[in-house]
């Protein structure tokens, strides 16, 4: 993994709400709570989300070369099928809109967030 991608991942994680650091993700992978998929110098990290009516595999973060996204998509979809998931989900940056439709992804809605005041 290129150092620049780790830096990009750290920035992306902060941009998408600061839910995780790179170290948090590495620990979750080591503990089996998240999964890691690699293609060339690109990296996708997923987690399984169980809801009352569906199981989904969420792509938590993906960094690397846009050319590697189709192969990563295939890896993640195969994993999702193997664990009985019926949905893939991801929050992506604007650049993902360019490749998403060709890979079968559609935009479901928009995410809105609001910090809780007083915390």
Protein Blocks (a to p, Z undefined) as FASTA:
>chain_A
ZZklmmmmmmmmmmnoopacfklmmmmmmnopaccddehjbccdddddddfkbccdddfb
dcdjfklmmmmmmmmmmmmmmnopabdcddddfklmmmmmmnopacfbdcdddddehZZ
